[in-house]
């Protein structure tokens, strides 16, 4: 059984676009007709350019190879061009292709992927969601309203969620980490207070940031949040200085979580060795794929760290996250888009089952999903924006910092 053909689907997400503006899926076909699907979570370049990267990685390092030889293909890609260092774009391309290889192997052996990784450890997988606007909420006002966030939190707890994430401390800017404004600090405290008052101890609070702050600013904000006992303080500083996470972790009494923008065990092991994080959040479509992320989880296990796979992408990466989560002993929880996401579930024919805050480990072969190519082809991405983008303007210290969530409203 050898890898023979590649197809790529760049799928635009319909409004409101939870999960990003578009998703990149890959389809691999073997010479004996077995098909596997993967998802690439790499957004440093546009989808047309990314398509070329994916094709080059496949044609150069994987075409004609046995899909079982994942270690060999990983080392080829990781070393490509005399590098042997983490590369978000190249490893993002490989990650999606590697996930598709595991889908092929599971189908060929008629077993779910986790069975090939060491078997089933977690039959029920705890999940969490961001707080998103309810139908009666104004989408522009929601991100700045502690009251609306609390209403959403109550509804999510009613559905069964036991952990809820929110990020009121924008903006995300190209300028790197900054000191939070007093407005952003107080707004963050108000969000924590309103949500904690609304849900009590029925749900963990997951305080999300996206590398907005410098070290001193993260410590300053984190100390104000300690009173609300969040389960984690997510990516408080930019991921380009892994050593500085240690300083935040030592001075803030909230577990530090990070990893969605990191790739390969090289980066994750660095932050573990310094004590910079207690919770790792690899995105499997970027972190190196399923096998590499299992290695990351194993290194984390040795440091008493837990794994919480990240998801702000499509349903194939979600499926890969679930297969890994079903297998590893140091799982904390996995991210979902609400209870699975309307468009996410449509693309995979509702083949992942979410119920009462948990996901049931799939028993179907491979990734355990049915990918609907007709739906994918009927939603091509026609824009020229990136999956996610950061603001150019810096933090405003005189008035509100507006933030429209991970998918600002669109006209089309």
VEXTORZA-917731 format. One record per residue (C-alpha): x, y, z. Coordinates in Angstrom, 3 decimals. Example, Ala and Ser with C-alpha at 12.3 -4.5 7.8 and 13.67 -1.06 7.14 Angstrom:
// VEXTORZA-917731
+----------+----------+----------+
|        u |        v |        w |
+----------+----------+----------+
|   12.300 |   -4.500 |    7.800 |
|   13.670 |   -1.060 |    7.140 |
+----------+----------+----------+
// end
This chain:
// VEXTORZA-917731
+----------+----------+----------+
|        u |        v |        w |
+----------+----------+----------+
|    0.000 |    0.000 |    0.000 |
|    1.610 |    3.237 |   -1.222 |
|    0.539 |    6.877 |   -1.249 |
|   -0.523 |    7.758 |   -4.775 |
|   -2.720 |   10.877 |   -5.025 |
|   -3.501 |   14.106 |   -3.157 |
|   -6.547 |   16.379 |   -3.265 |
|   -6.926 |   19.663 |   -1.360 |
|  -10.145 |   21.375 |   -0.270 |
|  -10.077 |   25.015 |    0.873 |
|  -13.477 |   25.488 |    2.477 |
|  -14.923 |   28.888 |    3.352 |
|  -16.929 |   28.961 |    6.567 |
|  -20.410 |   30.466 |    6.392 |
|  -21.204 |   33.324 |    8.816 |
|  -20.665 |   33.702 |   11.686 |
|  -17.536 |   31.718 |   10.853 |
|  -16.719 |   30.087 |   14.163 |
|  -13.457 |   28.264 |   13.622 |
|  -11.908 |   30.839 |   11.279 |
|  -12.519 |   32.197 |    7.771 |
|  -11.577 |   28.956 |    6.023 |
|  -10.356 |   25.422 |    6.635 |
|   -7.848 |   23.417 |    4.588 |
|   -8.549 |   19.705 |    4.215 |
|   -6.399 |   17.129 |    2.453 |
|   -7.389 |   13.812 |    0.934 |
|   -4.816 |   11.081 |    0.344 |
|   -5.463 |    8.045 |   -1.846 |
|   -3.353 |    4.890 |   -1.882 |
|   -2.536 |    2.722 |   -4.863 |
|   -5.102 |    0.171 |   -3.653 |
|   -7.855 |    2.775 |   -3.247 |
|   -7.896 |    3.473 |    0.499 |
|   -8.772 |    7.118 |    1.240 |
|   -7.754 |    9.210 |    4.235 |
|   -8.587 |   12.779 |    5.262 |
|   -6.545 |   15.294 |    7.223 |
|   -6.631 |   18.982 |    8.087 |
|   -3.882 |   21.587 |    7.859 |
|   -3.972 |   24.271 |   10.541 |
|   -1.381 |   26.700 |    9.213 |
|   -2.277 |   30.301 |    8.475 |
|    0.923 |   32.329 |    8.062 |
|    0.360 |   32.516 |    4.308 |
|   -2.761 |   32.614 |    2.151 |
|   -4.601 |   29.448 |    1.124 |
|   -3.361 |   29.504 |   -2.482 |
|    0.248 |   29.662 |   -1.333 |
|   -0.470 |   27.050 |    1.338 |
|   -1.872 |   24.747 |   -1.309 |
|    1.505 |   24.889 |   -3.079 |
|    3.344 |   24.118 |    0.166 |
|    1.128 |   21.098 |    0.831 |
|    1.656 |   19.807 |   -2.703 |
|    5.417 |   20.249 |   -2.426 |
|    5.619 |   18.456 |    0.929 |
|    3.553 |   15.566 |   -0.402 |
|    5.314 |   15.234 |   -3.773 |
|    8.795 |   15.655 |   -2.343 |
|    8.587 |   13.572 |    0.824 |
|    5.518 |   11.313 |    0.773 |
|    4.447 |   10.336 |   -2.751 |
|    5.045 |    6.616 |   -3.330 |
|    5.764 |    5.977 |    0.363 |
|    4.021 |    3.431 |    2.560 |
|    1.628 |    5.408 |    4.823 |
|    2.884 |    3.302 |    7.742 |
|    6.281 |    4.991 |    7.546 |
|    5.233 |    8.103 |    9.454 |
|    8.496 |    8.416 |   11.388 |
|   10.502 |    8.380 |    8.169 |
|    8.267 |   10.936 |    6.459 |
|    8.323 |   13.200 |    9.513 |
|   12.131 |   13.193 |    9.580 |
|   12.272 |   13.979 |    5.862 |
|    9.977 |   16.979 |    6.272 |
|   11.520 |   18.173 |    9.535 |
|   14.969 |   18.078 |    7.942 |
|   13.895 |   19.473 |    4.569 |
|   16.223 |   22.084 |    3.138 |
|   18.869 |   21.470 |    5.823 |
|   16.633 |   22.755 |    8.633 |
|   15.841 |   20.274 |   11.448 |
|   13.990 |   22.924 |   13.444 |
|   10.317 |   23.807 |   13.974 |
|    8.700 |   25.437 |   10.931 |
|    5.031 |   26.329 |   11.387 |
|    4.152 |   26.367 |    7.695 |
|    5.980 |   23.228 |    6.551 |
|    5.058 |   21.258 |    9.670 |
|    1.483 |   22.500 |    9.326 |
|    1.340 |   21.007 |    5.845 |
|    2.834 |   17.746 |    7.077 |
|    0.499 |   17.638 |   10.083 |
|   -2.588 |   17.488 |    7.898 |
|   -1.041 |   14.924 |    5.585 |
|    0.085 |   12.824 |    8.544 |
|   -3.435 |   12.829 |    9.999 |
|   -4.674 |   11.525 |    6.633 |
|   -2.095 |    8.706 |    6.801 |
|   -3.487 |    7.603 |   10.165 |
|   -7.012 |    7.712 |    8.724 |
|   -5.804 |    5.403 |    5.944 |
|   -4.097 |    3.014 |    8.371 |
|   -7.145 |    2.794 |   10.611 |
|   -9.410 |    2.056 |    7.663 |
|   -6.972 |   -0.507 |    6.242 |
|   -6.921 |   -2.357 |    9.581 |
|  -10.603 |   -1.652 |   10.292 |
|   -9.757 |   -0.064 |   13.648 |
|  -10.027 |    3.455 |   15.066 |
|   -6.755 |    5.363 |   15.131 |
|   -6.483 |    5.254 |   18.920 |
|   -6.374 |    1.441 |   18.747 |
|   -3.166 |    1.722 |   16.709 |
|   -1.667 |    4.186 |   19.213 |
|   -1.966 |    1.903 |   22.236 |
|   -5.688 |    1.475 |   22.695 |
|   -8.582 |    3.125 |   24.464 |
|   -7.825 |    5.022 |   27.653 |
|  -10.699 |    7.506 |   27.782 |
|  -14.092 |    6.332 |   26.578 |
|  -15.770 |    9.623 |   27.526 |
|  -13.810 |   12.759 |   26.679 |
|  -14.547 |   15.962 |   28.579 |
|  -14.949 |   18.967 |   26.325 |
|  -15.094 |   22.741 |   26.646 |
|  -16.239 |   25.590 |   24.452 |
|  -15.657 |   29.280 |   24.054 |
|  -18.590 |   31.413 |   25.072 |
|  -20.321 |   32.520 |   21.883 |
|  -23.284 |   34.889 |   21.410 |
|  -26.762 |   33.481 |   21.981 |
|  -29.358 |   34.066 |   19.236 |
|  -30.774 |   37.177 |   20.919 |
|  -27.350 |   38.780 |   21.504 |
|  -25.891 |   41.533 |   19.334 |
|  -22.705 |   39.957 |   17.972 |
|  -20.784 |   43.253 |   18.084 |
|  -21.703 |   44.007 |   21.691 |
|  -21.240 |   40.471 |   23.003 |
|  -17.435 |   40.485 |   23.250 |
|  -17.454 |   43.504 |   25.592 |
|  -20.427 |   42.489 |   27.760 |
|  -19.882 |   40.531 |   31.006 |
|  -23.669 |   40.210 |   31.320 |
|  -24.068 |   38.570 |   27.896 |
|  -21.100 |   36.296 |   28.593 |
|  -22.720 |   35.205 |   31.849 |
|  -25.984 |   34.456 |   30.022 |
|  -24.104 |   32.346 |   27.489 |
|  -22.256 |   30.566 |   30.308 |
|  -25.521 |   29.592 |   31.999 |
|  -26.836 |   28.113 |   28.760 |
|  -23.621 |   26.165 |   28.164 |
|  -23.769 |   24.694 |   31.673 |
|  -27.373 |   23.652 |   31.010 |
|  -26.103 |   21.734 |   27.972 |
|  -23.609 |   19.885 |   30.148 |
|  -20.331 |   21.785 |   29.762 |
|  -18.125 |   21.785 |   32.851 |
|  -15.505 |   24.189 |   31.483 |
|  -15.959 |   27.498 |   29.650 |
|  -13.449 |   29.737 |   27.893 |
|  -13.631 |   33.482 |   27.301 |
|  -11.169 |   36.170 |   26.252 |
|  -12.130 |   39.721 |   27.243 |
|   -8.574 |   41.125 |   27.355 |
|   -7.964 |   42.172 |   23.721 |
|   -6.583 |   43.519 |   21.478 |
|   -4.404 |   41.043 |   19.568 |
|   -1.795 |   43.164 |   17.861 |
|    1.208 |   42.708 |   15.585 |
|    3.210 |   44.845 |   18.019 |
|    3.717 |   41.911 |   20.377 |
|    3.097 |   41.852 |   24.091 |
|    1.913 |   45.005 |   25.826 |
|    0.861 |   46.176 |   29.250 |
|   -2.924 |   45.827 |   29.545 |
|   -4.846 |   49.043 |   29.967 |
|   -6.691 |   49.630 |   33.220 |
|   -9.898 |   49.269 |   31.223 |
|   -8.878 |   45.826 |   29.984 |
|   -7.829 |   44.719 |   33.455 |
|  -11.112 |   45.807 |   35.021 |
|  -13.117 |   44.360 |   32.140 |
|  -11.353 |   41.006 |   32.617 |
|  -12.168 |   41.056 |   36.330 |
|  -15.809 |   41.924 |   35.590 |
|  -16.088 |   39.008 |   33.145 |
|  -14.634 |   36.568 |   35.665 |
|  -16.910 |   37.839 |   38.419 |
|  -20.069 |   37.770 |   36.285 |
|  -19.429 |   34.271 |   34.941 |
|  -18.382 |   32.853 |   38.311 |
|  -21.488 |   34.354 |   39.935 |
|  -23.650 |   32.890 |   37.160 |
|  -22.321 |   29.310 |   37.154 |
|  -20.838 |   28.976 |   40.639 |
|  -18.740 |   25.836 |   40.875 |
|  -20.591 |   24.021 |   38.093 |
|  -17.917 |   24.904 |   35.544 |
|  -14.233 |   25.714 |   35.430 |
|  -13.350 |   29.142 |   34.079 |
|  -10.748 |   29.104 |   31.315 |
|   -9.280 |   32.573 |   30.940 |
|   -8.142 |   32.914 |   27.358 |
|   -5.623 |   35.358 |   26.004 |
|   -3.654 |   35.102 |   22.789 |
|   -0.198 |   36.326 |   23.681 |
|   -1.409 |   39.890 |   24.172 |
|    0.866 |   40.835 |   27.052 |
|    4.478 |   41.307 |   27.907 |
|    5.766 |   39.430 |   30.943 |
|    5.113 |   42.190 |   33.468 |
|    1.663 |   42.910 |   32.022 |
|    0.681 |   39.231 |   32.135 |
|    1.738 |   38.994 |   35.778 |
|   -0.173 |   42.144 |   36.647 |
|   -3.368 |   40.879 |   35.029 |
|   -2.987 |   37.299 |   36.241 |
|   -2.734 |   38.367 |   39.865 |
|   -6.051 |   40.198 |   39.600 |
|   -7.712 |   37.034 |   38.275 |
|   -6.488 |   34.663 |   40.989 |
|   -9.497 |   35.364 |   43.233 |
|  -11.803 |   33.660 |   40.717 |
|   -9.756 |   30.428 |   40.632 |
|   -9.564 |   29.877 |   36.847 |
|   -8.442 |   26.463 |   35.684 |
|   -5.937 |   28.166 |   33.402 |
|   -4.388 |   31.419 |   32.197 |
|   -3.963 |   30.783 |   28.470 |
|   -0.973 |   31.933 |   26.408 |
|   -0.423 |   35.085 |   28.493 |
|    2.630 |   36.179 |   26.468 |
|    3.639 |   35.769 |   22.811 |
|    5.005 |   32.326 |   21.881 |
|    8.259 |   33.672 |   20.463 |
|   10.058 |   33.666 |   23.820 |
|    9.382 |   30.326 |   25.463 |
|   11.698 |   31.028 |   28.382 |
|    9.614 |   33.970 |   29.633 |
|    6.615 |   31.728 |   30.371 |
|    8.522 |   30.542 |   33.424 |
|    8.515 |   34.043 |   34.920 |
|    4.739 |   34.289 |   34.564 |
|    4.184 |   30.789 |   35.944 |
|    6.258 |   31.540 |   39.041 |
|    4.427 |   34.755 |   39.883 |
|    0.792 |   33.954 |   39.037 |
|   -1.131 |   31.334 |   41.027 |
|   -3.125 |   30.098 |   38.037 |
|   -1.928 |   27.167 |   35.883 |
|   -0.424 |   28.391 |   32.617 |
|   -1.754 |   26.808 |   29.420 |
|   -0.208 |   27.296 |   25.995 |
|    0.607 |   25.613 |   22.703 |
|   -1.846 |   26.437 |   19.920 |
|    0.865 |   28.325 |   17.990 |
|    3.665 |   25.868 |   18.737 |
|    4.887 |   22.946 |   16.665 |
|    6.817 |   19.740 |   17.356 |
|    8.215 |   18.335 |   20.575 |
|   11.189 |   20.688 |   20.305 |
|    9.084 |   23.697 |   21.297 |
|    6.823 |   21.917 |   23.772 |
|    9.716 |   20.238 |   25.576 |
|   11.477 |   23.584 |   25.982 |
|    8.560 |   25.118 |   27.821 |
|    8.158 |   22.003 |   29.984 |
|   11.812 |   21.964 |   31.005 |
|   11.538 |   25.523 |   32.317 |
|    8.259 |   24.949 |   34.169 |
|    6.556 |   27.522 |   31.961 |
|    3.304 |   25.618 |   31.494 |
|    1.241 |   23.004 |   33.316 |
|   -1.260 |   22.474 |   30.487 |
|   -0.301 |   21.960 |   26.834 |
|   -2.693 |   22.909 |   24.022 |
|   -1.340 |   21.443 |   20.792 |
|   -3.371 |   21.934 |   17.622 |
|   -2.846 |   18.639 |   15.807 |
|   -3.097 |   20.217 |   12.358 |
|   -0.016 |   22.293 |   13.221 |
|    1.878 |   20.521 |   16.013 |
|    3.293 |   17.763 |   13.789 |
|    0.344 |   15.403 |   13.499 |
|   -0.969 |   12.600 |   15.665 |
|    2.227 |   10.666 |   16.350 |
|    4.313 |   13.763 |   17.090 |
|    1.629 |   15.045 |   19.443 |
|    1.485 |   11.704 |   21.225 |
|    5.199 |   12.176 |   21.852 |
|    4.488 |   15.686 |   23.157 |
|    1.867 |   14.218 |   25.487 |
|    4.343 |   11.612 |   26.724 |
|    6.951 |   14.266 |   27.485 |
|    4.226 |   16.239 |   29.256 |
|    3.315 |   13.180 |   31.310 |
|    6.886 |   13.008 |   32.609 |
|    6.534 |   16.623 |   33.803 |
|    3.065 |   16.110 |   35.363 |
|    1.549 |   18.292 |   32.630 |
|   -1.852 |   17.641 |   31.108 |
|   -3.009 |   17.907 |   27.505 |
|   -5.943 |   19.979 |   26.259 |
|   -5.943 |   19.795 |   22.432 |
|   -6.778 |   23.158 |   20.881 |
|   -9.421 |   23.676 |   18.194 |
|  -10.100 |   26.776 |   16.200 |
|  -10.317 |   24.972 |   12.901 |
|  -12.541 |   22.449 |   11.167 |
|  -13.974 |   19.034 |   12.039 |
|  -11.138 |   16.849 |   10.726 |
|   -8.633 |   18.347 |   13.166 |
|  -11.336 |   17.938 |   15.831 |
|  -11.578 |   14.254 |   14.931 |
|   -7.794 |   13.861 |   15.168 |
|   -7.818 |   15.595 |   18.565 |
|  -10.454 |   13.142 |   19.758 |
|   -8.498 |   10.095 |   18.603 |
|   -5.440 |   11.278 |   20.541 |
|   -7.569 |   12.229 |   23.545 |
|   -9.079 |    8.757 |   23.643 |
|   -5.596 |    7.267 |   23.948 |
|   -3.451 |    9.382 |   26.280 |
|   -3.450 |    9.078 |   30.091 |
|   -2.759 |   12.753 |   30.854 |
|   -5.761 |   14.196 |   29.059 |
|   -7.435 |   17.189 |   30.681 |
|  -10.137 |   18.018 |   28.117 |
|  -10.596 |   18.897 |   24.438 |
|  -11.897 |   22.053 |   22.816 |
|  -15.091 |   21.995 |   20.760 |
|  -16.959 |   24.698 |   18.875 |
|  -20.131 |   24.850 |   20.970 |
|  -21.557 |   21.299 |   20.913 |
|  -19.716 |   20.469 |   17.716 |
|  -20.535 |   23.387 |   15.448 |
|  -23.380 |   23.408 |   12.942 |
|  -21.180 |   23.603 |    9.841 |
|  -18.505 |   21.365 |   11.402 |
|  -21.002 |   18.572 |   11.948 |
|  -22.563 |   19.050 |    8.528 |
|  -19.177 |   18.479 |    6.874 |
|  -18.746 |   15.132 |    8.637 |
|  -22.366 |   13.979 |    8.500 |
|  -22.759 |   14.276 |   12.285 |
|  -20.336 |   11.380 |   12.778 |
|  -18.880 |   12.711 |   16.059 |
|  -21.234 |   12.338 |   18.999 |
|  -21.275 |   15.031 |   21.701 |
|  -23.565 |   14.586 |   24.697 |
|  -23.880 |   16.277 |   28.083 |
|  -20.429 |   17.864 |   28.033 |
|  -18.558 |   14.805 |   26.766 |
|  -17.568 |   13.234 |   23.453 |
|  -17.885 |    9.498 |   23.057 |
|  -14.742 |    7.891 |   21.678 |
|  -15.596 |    6.827 |   18.095 |
|  -15.544 |    3.145 |   17.226 |
|  -15.555 |    3.502 |   13.421 |
|  -12.295 |    2.859 |   11.541 |
|   -9.705 |    5.570 |   11.026 |
|  -10.633 |    8.996 |   12.345 |
|  -14.184 |    7.768 |   12.800 |
|  -15.782 |   10.394 |   10.535 |
|  -17.563 |   10.563 |    7.175 |
|  -16.214 |   13.550 |    5.262 |
|  -18.762 |   15.076 |    2.873 |
|  -16.831 |   16.181 |   -0.206 |
|  -19.948 |   17.631 |   -1.841 |
|  -20.453 |   20.020 |    1.057 |
|  -16.756 |   20.936 |    0.999 |
|  -16.797 |   21.640 |   -2.748 |
|  -19.961 |   23.709 |   -2.463 |
|  -18.284 |   26.115 |   -0.007 |
|  -15.022 |   27.201 |   -1.677 |
|  -13.141 |   30.047 |   -0.027 |
|  -13.041 |   32.982 |   -2.436 |
|  -11.552 |   35.668 |   -0.218 |
|   -8.005 |   36.933 |    0.153 |
|   -7.807 |   37.187 |    3.950 |
|   -5.968 |   34.841 |    6.284 |
|   -7.639 |   32.287 |    8.536 |
|   -7.093 |   34.644 |   11.494 |
|   -5.528 |   38.106 |   11.534 |
|   -4.103 |   40.460 |   14.136 |
|   -4.659 |   44.202 |   14.454 |
|   -1.990 |   46.693 |   13.441 |
|   -2.977 |   49.360 |   15.931 |
|   -1.700 |   49.029 |   19.470 |
|   -3.551 |   49.027 |   22.768 |
|   -5.669 |   52.138 |   23.394 |
|   -5.133 |   53.471 |   26.921 |
|   -7.771 |   56.229 |   26.699 |
|  -10.883 |   54.340 |   25.619 |
|  -12.326 |   50.886 |   25.027 |
|  -10.337 |   48.359 |   23.042 |
|  -12.853 |   46.891 |   20.628 |
|  -12.644 |   43.194 |   19.859 |
|  -14.978 |   41.242 |   17.582 |
|  -14.031 |   37.702 |   18.470 |
|  -12.318 |   35.150 |   16.295 |
|  -14.586 |   35.688 |   13.290 |
|  -15.762 |   39.280 |   12.778 |
|  -19.162 |   39.668 |   11.065 |
|  -19.049 |   39.546 |    7.278 |
|  -21.361 |   40.716 |    4.528 |
|  -20.826 |   37.516 |    2.529 |
+----------+----------+----------+
// end
